[in-house]
Amino acid sequence: MITGLDHIVLVCPEIVTGTAVYSALLGRAPDWQSVSGDGGATALFRVSNTALELMAPHGDGPLAERLGEIITDEGPGLKSLAFGTQDIEHAHHRLTRRGLKPHEIIPAESQSEISDETRNWRRFRCADAETAGIKTFLIEHVSGAPEPLDAPEGAVTGLDHIVINTPNPDRAAALYGARLGLDLALDRTAPEWKTRFLFFRTGGLTLEVINRLGEAHDASANDTIWGLTWEVDDLEAAHERLLDGGFDVSELRTGRKPGSRVFTIRNGTLNVPTLFISHDPK
């Protein structure tokens, strides 16, 4: 039913600045940029296994108003998950049966300011109350889906994992595993890190859902999308590129995953905790 994580939405105050920040951070230009008639502007960065969509208010309209309210109330950051499917009607039927109360399927179209090409898709949104407050969509591309540009040296090639904070790990296990049908690959409590980890695999990346142990939690409170770990082929080149670009980055260090090395971007990511990772090919 779900083929992968099609894209993640990052809401930012202004599209030109946001696009410049993420072009520098990811080391690659956007694949698609567009402006909608209802007051929104977008820039899409597609990598091998997903995409990051920046969205910002632009002019007047209902979307500009909604985005402005989100930025005022919550600040910029990661707000939505859009999962891919090849059969939107089947997915809608299944998620209706599973109690996610999906809204109606609607068509959408966008024309790129980069290439003048047009793409078409269909999507629906699940009820926020059923997805622990994270805006969750399913999308089926009809035509014109952008392909990722070639990655320059030191650029991000894919998304290793996305981190979601939850006050209720059992609810998260039911949502992402039983209801959305993602592969639950790990459910592990790590006392040394005071965390319970749930790993869900889909489309070549991991949703890492974490619950902080030893903290007071309201089990009915919403989940939040916390941060991103981007994969690169050459960690040293990426580190040097970001230092040259003025980013505040940590030292290179051994990652938690066997055979991995990482570094942290400390700020300048539009309120998104960000890690870069590379894996030993051996």
C-alpha positions in Angstrom: 0.0 0.0 0.0 2.8 2.5 1.0 5.8 2.5 -1.3 8.0 4.9 0.8 8.2 8.3 2.2 7.5 10.5 -0.8 8.4 13.8 0.9 8.6 15.8 4.2 7.3 19.3 4.4 9.3 22.0 6.1 7.5 25.2 6.7 9.7 28.3 6.5 9.0 32.1 6.8 10.3 33.0 3.3 11.0 30.8 0.3 14.0 32.5 -1.2 16.0 32.5 2.0 14.8 29.0 2.9 15.9 27.7 -0.5 19.3 29.3 -0.2 19.8 27.7 3.2 18.9 24.2 2.1 20.8 24.5 -1.2 23.9 25.2 0.8 23.1 22.6 3.5 22.3 19.8 1.1 24.9 20.8 -1.5 22.5 20.6 -4.3 20.0 22.8 -6.1 16.2 22.3 -5.8 14.6 20.1 -8.5 11.3 22.0 -8.6 10.1 25.5 -7.5 6.6 26.8 -7.9 4.1 29.4 -6.7 0.5 28.5 -6.1 -2.5 30.8 -6.5 -3.7 30.4 -3.0 -0.7 32.0 -1.4 2.1 29.4 -1.1 5.6 29.0 -2.6 7.5 25.7 -2.6 11.0 24.4 -3.4 11.5 20.6 -3.7 14.8 18.9 -3.1 14.6 15.3 -4.2 17.2 12.7 -3.1 17.5 9.0 -3.9 14.8 7.8 -1.5 12.6 10.8 -0.6 12.3 14.6 -1.0 12.3 17.7 1.2 9.6 20.2 0.3 10.1 23.7 1.6 6.8 25.6 1.9 6.4 29.3 2.7 3.7 32.0 2.5 3.8 34.0 -0.7 1.4 36.9 -1.3 -2.2 36.6 -0.2 -4.6 33.7 0.0 -5.8 31.0 2.4 -2.6 29.0 2.2 -0.5 32.0 3.1 -2.8 32.7 6.0 -2.5 29.1 7.3 1.2 29.0 6.9 1.6 32.3 8.7 -0.4 31.0 11.6 1.7 27.9 11.8 4.9 29.9 11.8 3.6 32.3 14.5 2.2 29.6 16.7 4.9 26.9 16.3 7.8 28.4 14.5 9.4 27.1 11.3 10.2 23.4 11.1 9.1 20.0 10.0 5.3 19.7 9.9 4.1 17.0 7.5 4.8 13.5 6.2 3.6 12.4 2.8 3.8 8.7 2.0 3.8 7.4 -1.5 1.4 4.9 -3.0 0.8 3.5 -6.5 -3.0 3.0 -5.9 -4.6 5.9 -4.1 -8.1 4.4 -4.1 -6.9 1.2 -2.6 -4.9 3.1 0.1 -7.9 5.3 0.9 -10.1 2.2 1.3 -7.6 0.4 3.5 -7.0 3.4 5.7 -10.7 4.0 6.0 -11.1 0.4 7.2 -8.2 1.0 9.7 -9.8 4.0 11.3 -7.6 6.8 10.0 -10.6 8.7 8.7 -9.0 9.9 5.5 -10.3 13.1 3.8 -11.5 12.9 0.2 -9.0 12.3 -2.6 -8.2 15.5 -4.4 -6.1 16.2 -7.6 -3.3 18.7 -7.7 -1.1 20.3 -10.3 2.1 22.3 -10.2 4.3 24.1 -12.8 8.0 24.4 -12.2 9.6 27.8 -12.4 12.9 26.1 -13.2 11.8 24.1 -16.3 8.2 25.1 -17.1 7.3 21.4 -16.8 4.0 20.4 -15.2 3.4 17.6 -12.7 0.1 16.1 -11.5 -0.7 14.0 -8.5 -3.6 12.9 -6.3 -3.5 12.9 -2.5 -5.5 12.7 0.6 -4.9 13.6 4.3 -5.6 11.4 7.3 -7.4 12.9 10.3 -4.8 14.6 12.6 -6.5 13.1 15.6 -5.8 9.6 14.3 -2.1 10.3 13.4 -1.1 11.8 16.8 -1.1 15.3 15.5 1.4 14.9 12.7 -0.1 16.0 9.3 0.0 12.8 7.3 -0.8 12.5 3.6 -0.8 9.8 1.0 0.2 10.8 -2.6 0.0 9.1 -6.0 2.0 10.7 -8.8 0.1 10.8 -12.0 2.6 12.5 -14.3 5.8 14.6 -14.3 7.2 13.5 -10.9 10.7 15.2 -10.7 13.8 13.0 -10.7 16.7 13.9 -8.4 19.5 15.8 -9.9 23.0 14.3 -9.9 24.7 14.9 -6.5 27.9 16.9 -6.6 30.9 15.9 -4.5 30.1 16.2 -0.8 26.3 16.6 -1.4 23.6 14.7 0.3 22.6 11.6 -1.6 19.6 10.3 0.5 17.8 10.4 3.9 19.1 7.9 6.3 16.4 8.4 8.9 13.8 10.8 10.2 13.3 11.1 14.0 9.8 11.4 15.6 9.3 12.1 19.3 6.4 10.4 20.9 5.0 10.4 24.5 3.2 7.1 23.7 5.3 4.5 22.0 2.6 1.8 22.0 0.3 4.2 20.1 3.1 4.9 17.6 3.7 1.2 17.1 0.0 0.8 16.3 -0.1 3.8 14.0 3.0 3.2 11.9 3.0 -0.6 12.1 -0.5 -1.9 12.2 -2.5 1.0 10.6 -0.1 2.4 8.0 1.5 -0.9 7.4 5.2 0.0 7.7 7.8 -2.7 8.6 8.6 -2.6 12.4 12.2 -3.5 12.3 13.2 -2.8 15.9 11.6 -2.2 19.2 14.4 -1.7 21.7 14.7 -0.1 25.1 18.2 1.3 25.7 18.7 2.3 29.4 22.1 3.7 28.7 20.5 6.3 26.4 17.3 6.5 28.5 15.3 5.9 25.4 12.9 3.4 23.8 13.5 3.2 20.0 11.0 1.9 17.4 12.4 1.7 13.9 10.0 1.5 10.9 11.4 0.8 7.4 9.9 2.1 4.2 11.3 2.9 0.8 15.0 2.6 1.8 14.9 4.8 4.9 13.9 4.6 8.5 11.3 6.3 10.7 13.0 6.4 14.1 10.3 6.9 16.7 11.7 7.7 20.1 10.3 7.9 23.6 12.4 9.5 26.3 12.5 7.3 29.5 12.4 8.9 32.9 10.4 11.9 31.8 6.9 12.7 32.6 4.7 12.2 29.5 1.1 12.9 28.8 0.2 9.8 26.8 -2.6 11.6 24.9 -0.3 14.4 23.7 0.8 14.7 20.1 3.9 13.3 18.5 6.3 15.7 16.8 8.7 15.4 13.9 12.0 16.2 15.4 15.0 15.9 13.1 16.7 14.5 10.0 19.8 12.5 9.3 21.1 12.9 5.8 23.4 10.4 4.1 26.5 11.3 2.1 29.1 9.3 0.3 32.1 11.3 1.5 31.7 12.6 5.0 35.0 14.5 5.0 34.0 16.4 1.8 30.6 17.2 3.2 32.2 18.4 6.5 34.6 20.7 4.7 31.9 22.0 2.3 29.7 23.0 5.3 32.6 24.6 7.2 33.5 26.6 4.1 29.8 27.6 3.8 29.8 29.1 7.3 27.7 26.4 9.1 28.5 25.6 12.7 29.3 21.9 12.6 30.6 19.4 15.2 33.7 17.3 14.8 33.5 14.0 13.0 32.7 11.1 15.3 31.8 7.4 15.3 28.0 6.9 15.0 25.8 4.6 16.9 25.2 2.4 13.9 28.1 -0.1 13.4 30.4 1.1 10.6 29.0 4.7 10.6 30.5 8.1 11.2 28.5 11.3 11.8 28.7 15.0 12.5 26.0 17.4 13.7 24.9 20.7 12.2 24.4 22.9 15.3 22.2 25.7 13.9 21.1 27.4 10.7 18.8 24.6 9.6 15.4 26.4 10.1 14.7 24.8 13.5 15.5 21.2 12.3 18.0 19.2 14.3 20.3 17.8 11.6 22.9 15.0 11.4 25.1 13.9 8.5 26.1 10.3 8.3 28.2 8.0 6.1 28.5 4.2 6.2 31.5 2.0 5.7 30.9 0.2 2.4 32.5 -2.9 4.0 
